[in-house]
Amino acid sequence: MQNYRVRLESPVATSFRCQKAADSLDIDATKKSIHELSINADITTPFNVGVIVGASGSGKTTLAKQIFGDDVFDFEYDASKPVIEQFPDDFSYEDCAKLLSGIGLTSVPCWIRPIYTLSNGQTARAIAALQMASKDVFVVDEWTSVVDRTVAKAMSNCLQKFARKNNKTVIALSCHYDVFEWLNPDWVIDCNKAEYIDRRSLCQSYERQERLEFTIRECDNKSWRYFSKYHYLSDKLAGGYAKYFGLFHNSEQVGFIAYSNYVPHKKGTVKQMHFNRVVIHPDYVGLGLGQYFINITAKEMMQRGYDVRSKFSSVPTHKILQRNPDLWVLLKVARQVASKVKLTGTMAKSRKNDSGFRKSVKTYSYKYIG
């Protein structure tokens, strides 16, 4: 254990109005302008996640600088450039993708857009990924201070899972106590109470008490315009017979999935419906919502009498279905290649303009068995 002391002092104004205000409540203005903090804490024993929490002005930032160095928050990035262009030169594309996905920024379109075009939550994740790539100890000030509180919990859960899985060291400074459960830290310094809590022996078996509630309901295809920019394929929905579902948090839609009939229906057979265009809004990535969303809607479609299937190239979706072998069976893994047949006329023009057509892509075909 080491003792850390912080003393913050602000200048005292002596103008007539300031003195009048202080005298009205018999305040010792000089004494009130001084804030002192003394903490005994163990920061040297290995850990993955630490939290320094407290109100604004409680000494969080000053304490972090004392523990980790005055330059702990020094970090530069270019908001006019895409995040994936700003990783160290020795990072491979796979290294960049792993770090961005691990921190919860899974939407490829968010990787290649200028950072200033991202939402507050997406920007926070992008900067966190860049800092993790360049620093052994990542200390972030005002963690989740500018985002919706549900988004803050999703970001915190994703951050701590990634730190533990990859043995990273992360310290989050926050004025919000509501992210504590979702960060599940190894230790906490509470600057409001001048208190240190060691949780290294507790965090691995800790079960969160708070639950977030989401609902799924059938919707139309109008909301796809909002979600299409986050999907890795064409922004066009499949034509023909289709059903659509939305994932909602309170009244806000945070997810979209389509079920489409790709195979001509033969009389006397069960109609096939393939799920496609699955999107969870990037701000809500990190809670495992995609798995619930796919499985629950697939069950609903089967109960309506459909043969539920899917064919896709998304590796994360493949991993989701692999984790549920009692619900999904892998039918085929194939490599899609460009056709060698020369197309002419309308078909050639259609293929040329189809932004969803890709060459040499591995695809996975699944069937829902319920």
C-alpha positions as CSV (number, residue, x, y, z in Angstrom):
1,M,0.0,0.0,0.0
2,Q,1.2,3.5,-0.8
3,N,-0.2,6.8,0.4
4,Y,-1.2,9.4,-2.2
5,R,-2.0,12.9,-1.2
6,V,-3.7,15.6,-3.3
7,R,-4.2,19.3,-2.4
8,L,-6.2,21.5,-4.6
9,E,-6.5,25.2,-3.9
10,S,-8.3,27.9,-5.8
11,P,-7.7,31.6,-5.5
12,V,-10.2,33.6,-3.3
13,A,-11.8,36.7,-4.7
14,T,-11.9,39.6,-2.3
15,S,-14.4,41.9,-4.2
16,F,-17.3,43.5,-2.4
17,R,-19.9,41.1,-3.8
18,C,-17.8,37.9,-3.1
19,Q,-17.1,39.0,0.4
20,K,-20.7,39.9,0.9
21,A,-21.8,36.4,-0.3
22,A,-19.3,34.7,2.0
23,D,-20.3,36.8,5.0
24,S,-24.0,36.1,4.4
25,L,-23.4,32.4,5.5
26,D,-20.4,33.1,7.7
27,I,-18.2,31.1,5.3
28,D,-14.4,31.0,5.8
29,A,-13.7,31.5,2.1
30,T,-10.0,30.6,2.3
31,K,-10.8,27.3,4.0
32,K,-13.6,26.4,1.5
33,S,-11.2,27.0,-1.4
34,I,-8.9,24.1,-0.3
35,H,-9.6,20.5,-1.1
36,E,-7.3,17.8,0.4
37,L,-7.3,14.1,-0.3
38,S,-5.3,11.3,1.3
39,I,-5.6,7.7,0.0
40,N,-3.8,4.5,0.8
41,A,-4.0,2.3,-2.3
42,D,-2.3,-0.7,-3.9
43,I,-1.7,0.1,-7.5
44,T,1.4,-2.0,-7.9
45,T,-0.2,-5.5,-7.7
46,P,-1.2,-6.6,-11.2
47,F,-4.7,-5.7,-12.4
48,N,-6.7,-5.1,-15.6
49,V,-9.3,-2.5,-14.6
50,G,-9.1,0.3,-12.1
51,V,-11.6,3.0,-11.4
52,I,-11.2,6.5,-9.9
53,V,-14.6,7.9,-9.2
54,G,-15.8,11.2,-7.7
55,A,-17.5,14.4,-8.4
56,S,-16.0,17.2,-10.5
57,G,-13.3,18.9,-8.4
58,S,-12.8,15.9,-6.1
59,G,-9.2,15.4,-7.3
60,K,-9.5,12.5,-9.8
61,T,-7.4,14.0,-12.5
62,T,-4.7,15.3,-10.2
63,L,-4.5,12.0,-8.4
64,A,-4.2,10.1,-11.6
65,K,-1.3,12.3,-12.7
66,Q,0.4,11.7,-9.3
67,I,0.1,8.0,-9.7
68,F,0.8,7.5,-13.4
69,G,2.7,10.6,-14.3
70,D,2.0,14.1,-15.5
71,D,1.9,13.1,-19.1
72,V,-0.7,10.3,-18.6
73,F,-3.4,12.1,-20.5
74,D,-1.1,13.3,-23.3
75,F,-2.5,11.9,-26.5
76,E,-3.0,13.3,-30.0
77,Y,-5.2,12.1,-32.8
78,D,-6.6,13.7,-35.9
79,A,-10.4,14.0,-35.9
80,S,-10.4,14.6,-39.7
81,K,-9.0,11.2,-40.4
82,P,-10.5,7.7,-40.1
83,V,-9.5,5.8,-36.9
84,I,-8.1,2.9,-38.8
85,E,-5.6,5.2,-40.5
86,Q,-4.1,6.3,-37.2
87,F,-2.8,3.1,-35.7
88,P,1.0,2.6,-35.3
89,D,2.7,1.7,-38.6
90,D,3.7,-1.7,-37.3
91,F,0.1,-2.7,-36.8
92,S,-1.3,-5.1,-39.4
93,Y,-4.9,-4.7,-40.7
94,E,-5.8,-7.7,-38.6
95,D,-4.3,-6.0,-35.5
96,C,-6.4,-2.9,-36.1
97,A,-9.6,-4.8,-36.8
98,K,-9.1,-6.9,-33.6
99,L,-8.6,-3.9,-31.4
100,L,-11.5,-1.9,-32.9
101,S,-13.9,-4.9,-32.7
102,G,-12.7,-5.7,-29.2
103,I,-13.4,-2.3,-27.9
104,G,-16.9,-2.5,-29.4
105,L,-16.5,-0.5,-32.5
106,T,-17.6,-3.3,-34.8
107,S,-19.1,-1.3,-37.6
108,V,-16.6,-1.2,-40.5
109,P,-18.2,2.0,-41.9
110,C,-17.3,3.7,-38.6
111,W,-13.6,2.7,-39.2
112,I,-13.3,4.4,-42.5
113,R,-15.2,7.7,-41.8
114,P,-13.5,10.7,-40.3
115,I,-13.6,10.5,-36.5
116,Y,-15.5,13.9,-36.3
117,T,-18.5,12.3,-38.1
118,L,-18.9,9.6,-35.3
119,S,-21.3,9.9,-32.4
120,N,-19.9,10.6,-28.9
121,G,-20.0,6.9,-28.0
122,Q,-18.3,5.8,-31.2
123,T,-15.6,8.5,-30.8
124,A,-14.9,7.4,-27.3
125,R,-14.4,3.8,-28.4
126,A,-12.2,4.9,-31.4
127,I,-9.9,7.0,-29.2
128,A,-9.8,4.2,-26.6
129,A,-8.6,1.8,-29.3
130,L,-5.9,4.2,-30.5
131,Q,-4.6,4.8,-26.9
132,M,-4.6,1.1,-26.1
133,A,-2.5,0.5,-29.3
134,S,0.1,3.1,-28.2
135,K,0.2,2.8,-24.4
136,D,0.9,0.0,-22.0
137,V,-1.2,1.7,-19.3
138,F,-4.4,3.4,-20.7
139,V,-5.9,6.0,-18.4
140,V,-9.0,7.8,-19.7
141,D,-10.5,10.9,-18.1
142,E,-14.2,11.6,-18.0
143,W,-15.1,8.1,-19.1
144,T,-18.7,8.1,-20.5
145,S,-19.4,11.6,-19.3
146,V,-20.9,12.8,-22.6
147,V,-23.0,9.7,-23.6
148,D,-26.4,8.3,-22.7
149,R,-26.2,6.3,-19.5
150,T,-27.3,3.0,-21.2
151,V,-24.7,3.6,-23.9
152,A,-22.2,4.3,-21.0
153,K,-22.9,0.8,-19.5
154,A,-22.5,-0.9,-22.9
155,M,-19.2,0.8,-23.4
156,S,-18.0,0.0,-19.9
157,N,-18.9,-3.7,-20.2
158,C,-17.1,-3.9,-23.5
159,L,-14.0,-2.1,-22.2
160,Q,-13.6,-4.4,-19.2
161,K,-14.2,-7.6,-21.2
162,F,-11.6,-6.6,-23.7
163,A,-9.0,-5.6,-21.1
164,R,-9.3,-8.9,-19.3
165,K,-9.3,-11.0,-22.4
166,N,-6.2,-9.3,-23.8
167,N,-4.5,-8.6,-20.5
168,K,-4.6,-4.9,-20.9
169,T,-4.3,-2.3,-18.1
170,V,-7.1,0.3,-18.1
171,I,-7.9,3.0,-15.5
172,A,-11.2,4.9,-16.0
173,L,-11.9,8.2,-14.3
174,S,-15.6,9.0,-14.0
175,C,-18.0,11.2,-12.1
176,H,-20.7,8.6,-12.6
177,Y,-21.2,5.7,-10.2
178,D,-23.7,3.9,-12.5
179,V,-20.9,2.4,-14.6
180,F,-19.2,0.7,-11.6
181,E,-21.1,-2.6,-12.0
182,W,-20.4,-2.7,-15.7
183,L,-16.7,-2.0,-15.4
184,N,-16.4,-4.5,-12.6
185,P,-13.0,-3.1,-11.6
186,D,-10.1,-4.8,-9.7
187,W,-9.9,-1.8,-7.5
188,V,-11.7,1.5,-6.9
189,I,-10.6,4.8,-5.5
190,D,-13.6,6.9,-4.4
191,C,-12.4,10.5,-4.2
192,N,-15.7,11.7,-2.6
193,K,-15.2,9.4,0.3
194,A,-11.4,9.3,0.3
195,E,-11.8,5.5,0.2
196,Y,-9.9,2.7,-1.5
197,I,-11.5,-0.7,-2.2
198,D,-9.5,-3.7,-3.4
199,R,-11.7,-6.1,-5.5
200,R,-9.1,-8.3,-7.1
201,S,-10.4,-11.4,-5.4
202,L,-14.1,-10.5,-6.1
203,C,-14.3,-9.3,-9.7
204,Q,-13.9,-12.7,-11.4
205,S,-17.0,-14.1,-9.7
206,Y,-19.0,-10.9,-9.4
207,E,-22.6,-11.0,-10.7
208,R,-24.2,-7.7,-11.8
209,Q,-27.4,-6.8,-10.0
210,E,-28.6,-4.3,-12.6
211,R,-30.5,-5.5,-15.6
212,L,-31.2,-3.6,-18.8
213,E,-34.5,-4.3,-20.6
214,F,-34.9,-4.5,-24.3
215,T,-37.9,-5.4,-26.4
216,I,-38.3,-7.0,-29.9
217,R,-41.3,-6.3,-32.1
218,E,-42.2,-6.5,-35.7
219,C,-41.7,-3.3,-37.7
220,D,-41.7,-2.1,-41.3
221,N,-38.7,-1.5,-43.5
222,K,-38.6,2.3,-43.1
223,S,-36.1,2.2,-40.2
224,W,-33.6,0.4,-42.4
225,R,-32.5,3.8,-43.8
226,Y,-31.2,4.6,-40.3
227,F,-29.3,1.3,-39.8
228,S,-28.1,0.6,-43.4
229,K,-25.0,2.8,-43.0
230,Y,-23.7,0.5,-40.3
231,H,-24.1,-2.7,-42.3
232,Y,-21.2,-4.2,-44.2
233,L,-23.1,-5.0,-47.4
234,S,-25.4,-3.1,-49.8
235,D,-27.8,-0.6,-48.3
236,K,-30.6,-2.4,-50.3
237,L,-33.0,-4.8,-48.8
238,A,-33.9,-8.0,-50.5
239,G,-37.1,-7.8,-52.6
240,G,-40.1,-10.1,-52.4
241,Y,-41.7,-11.6,-49.4
242,A,-40.1,-10.3,-46.2
243,K,-40.6,-9.7,-42.4
244,Y,-38.8,-7.1,-40.3
245,F,-38.1,-6.9,-36.6
246,G,-36.8,-4.0,-34.5
247,L,-34.9,-4.1,-31.2
248,F,-35.9,-1.4,-28.8
249,H,-34.6,0.2,-25.6
250,N,-37.6,2.1,-24.2
251,S,-38.9,3.9,-27.3
252,E,-35.6,4.0,-29.2
253,Q,-34.9,1.4,-31.9
254,V,-31.4,0.2,-31.5
255,G,-31.4,-2.9,-33.8
256,F,-32.8,-4.2,-37.1
257,I,-33.1,-7.6,-38.7
258,A,-34.8,-8.8,-41.9
259,Y,-36.2,-12.2,-42.9
260,S,-36.5,-12.8,-46.7
261,N,-37.7,-15.6,-48.9
262,Y,-34.7,-16.2,-51.2
263,V,-35.8,-19.6,-52.5
264,P,-38.9,-19.9,-54.7
265,H,-41.7,-21.6,-52.7
266,K,-42.9,-24.9,-54.0
267,K,-46.5,-25.9,-53.2
268,G,-46.6,-28.5,-50.4
269,T,-43.2,-27.5,-48.9
270,V,-42.4,-25.2,-45.9
271,K,-41.5,-21.7,-47.0
272,Q,-37.8,-20.8,-46.3
273,M,-37.0,-17.5,-44.7
274,H,-33.4,-16.3,-44.4
275,F,-32.4,-13.8,-41.8
276,N,-30.2,-11.0,-43.1
277,R,-29.2,-7.3,-42.6
278,V,-28.6,-7.8,-38.9
279,V,-27.5,-4.5,-37.3
280,I,-27.1,-3.5,-33.6
281,H,-26.4,0.3,-33.4
282,P,-22.7,0.8,-32.7
283,D,-23.4,2.6,-29.4
284,Y,-25.1,-0.5,-28.0
285,V,-22.4,-3.0,-29.0
286,G,-20.9,-4.9,-26.0
287,L,-24.0,-6.2,-24.3
288,G,-24.4,-9.4,-26.4
289,L,-27.6,-8.1,-28.0
290,G,-26.9,-9.5,-31.4
291,Q,-27.1,-13.1,-30.2
292,Y,-30.4,-12.6,-28.4
293,F,-31.9,-10.6,-31.3
294,I,-31.1,-13.4,-33.9
295,N,-32.1,-16.3,-31.7
296,I,-35.4,-14.8,-30.4
297,T,-36.6,-13.7,-33.9
298,A,-35.6,-17.0,-35.4
299,K,-37.7,-18.8,-32.8
300,E,-40.6,-16.5,-33.6
301,M,-40.3,-17.2,-37.3
302,M,-40.2,-21.0,-36.8
303,Q,-43.3,-20.8,-34.6
304,R,-45.0,-19.0,-37.5
305,G,-44.3,-22.1,-39.6
306,Y,-41.2,-21.1,-41.6
307,D,-38.0,-23.0,-42.3
308,V,-35.5,-20.5,-40.9
309,R,-32.0,-20.3,-42.5
310,S,-29.2,-17.9,-43.3
311,K,-26.3,-17.5,-45.6
312,F,-23.7,-14.8,-44.8
313,S,-20.0,-13.9,-44.8
314,S,-19.9,-12.1,-41.4
315,V,-17.4,-13.9,-39.1
316,P,-18.9,-12.4,-35.9
317,T,-22.4,-13.7,-36.9
318,H,-20.8,-17.1,-37.7
319,K,-19.3,-17.1,-34.2
320,I,-22.6,-16.2,-32.6
321,L,-24.3,-19.2,-34.2
322,Q,-21.4,-21.5,-33.4
323,R,-22.0,-20.6,-29.7
324,N,-25.5,-22.0,-30.0
325,P,-25.2,-25.5,-31.4
326,D,-28.5,-26.5,-29.9
327,L,-30.3,-23.9,-32.0
328,W,-28.3,-23.7,-35.2
329,V,-26.7,-26.3,-37.5
330,L,-24.0,-25.4,-40.0
331,L,-25.0,-26.7,-43.4
332,K,-22.1,-25.5,-45.6
333,V,-19.0,-23.3,-45.8
334,A,-18.2,-22.2,-49.3
335,R,-16.0,-19.8,-51.2
336,Q,-18.1,-17.4,-53.4
337,V,-16.2,-16.5,-56.5
338,A,-17.0,-14.2,-59.4
339,S,-18.7,-16.0,-62.3
340,K,-16.6,-16.6,-65.4
341,V,-19.7,-16.4,-67.6
342,K,-19.8,-13.2,-69.5
343,L,-22.9,-11.3,-68.8
344,T,-24.6,-9.0,-71.3
345,G,-27.3,-6.4,-71.5
346,T,-29.5,-5.8,-68.4
347,M,-27.8,-8.5,-66.3
348,A,-24.3,-7.1,-66.8
349,K,-25.5,-3.6,-65.9
350,S,-27.3,-4.9,-62.8
351,R,-24.2,-6.8,-61.6
352,K,-21.9,-3.8,-62.3
353,N,-24.1,-1.5,-60.2
354,D,-24.6,-4.0,-57.4
355,S,-22.4,-2.7,-54.5
356,G,-23.2,-5.9,-52.5
357,F,-21.5,-8.2,-55.0
358,R,-18.0,-9.2,-53.8
359,K,-15.4,-11.6,-55.2
360,S,-13.9,-14.5,-53.4
361,V,-15.7,-14.3,-50.1
362,K,-16.2,-17.2,-47.7
363,T,-19.9,-17.8,-46.9
364,Y,-21.6,-19.8,-44.1
365,S,-25.0,-21.4,-44.4
366,Y,-27.0,-22.3,-41.3
367,K,-30.4,-23.8,-40.5
368,Y,-32.3,-23.0,-37.3
369,I,-33.4,-26.2,-35.5
370,G,-34.9,-24.6,-32.4
